[in-house]
Amino acid sequence: MSLQNETTTVTTVYNLTFNTGVPNTTFEYESPADATIETTTLPSVRTYDSRSAAAQNVSFALPEPNVP
């Protein structure tokens, strides 16, 4: 259905079930023998309760937020 250039899509699902006994082995990945496996180490993340607390703990100028 389309009204004034807006599109609406309706999806109906019948007989949807969860936890139907699919074994975990269904989702096990086995890489090819000649594959190269690489791992990535992500940087640590810190969360601060305020902008001022964050500004005291970083080594760069922290900009003032522009909140409307």
Rosetta blueprint (number, residue, H / E / L):
1 M L
2 S E
3 L E
4 Q L
5 N L
6 E E
7 T E
8 T L
9 T L
10 V L
11 T L
12 T L
13 V L
14 Y L
15 N L
16 L L
17 T L
18 F L
19 N L
20 T L
21 G L
22 V L
23 P L
24 N H
25 T H
26 T H
27 F H
28 E L
29 Y L
30 E L
31 S L
32 P L
33 A L
34 D L
35 A L
36 T L
37 I L
38 E L
39 T L
40 T L
41 T L
42 L L
43 P L
44 S L
45 V L
46 R L
47 T L
48 Y L
49 D L
50 S L
51 R H
52 S H
53 A H
54 A H
55 A H
56 Q L
57 N L
58 V L
59 S L
60 F L
61 A L
62 L L
63 P L
64 E L
65 P L
66 N L
67 V L
68 P L
